[in-house]
Amino acid sequence: MALDVLTGLKKVRNIGIMATSMPVRPPS
């Protein structure tokens, strides 16, 4: 169970890094 949560957090973090490193971001 704990391992599942850890992998989930890792996935979320990877998605966040990918989203922040994207050069095309809509100006707000």
C-alpha positions as CSV (number, residue, x, y, z in Angstrom):
1,M,0.0,0.0,0.0
2,A,2.7,2.4,1.0
3,L,4.7,1.5,-2.1
4,D,1.6,2.3,-4.3
5,V,1.3,5.7,-2.7
6,L,5.0,6.4,-3.3
7,T,4.8,5.5,-7.0
8,G,1.7,7.6,-7.3
9,L,3.5,10.6,-5.8
10,K,6.4,10.0,-8.2
11,K,4.1,10.0,-11.1
12,V,2.5,13.2,-10.1
13,R,5.9,14.8,-9.5
14,N,7.1,13.7,-13.0
15,I,3.9,15.2,-14.6
16,G,4.5,18.4,-12.7
17,I,8.1,18.6,-13.8
18,M,7.1,18.0,-17.4
19,A,4.4,20.6,-17.3
20,T,6.8,23.2,-15.8
21,S,9.5,22.5,-18.3
22,M,7.1,22.8,-21.3
23,P,8.3,25.8,-23.4
24,V,4.8,26.5,-24.7
25,R,2.8,27.8,-21.8
26,P,-0.4,29.9,-22.1
27,P,0.3,33.4,-20.8
28,S,-1.9,34.3,-17.9
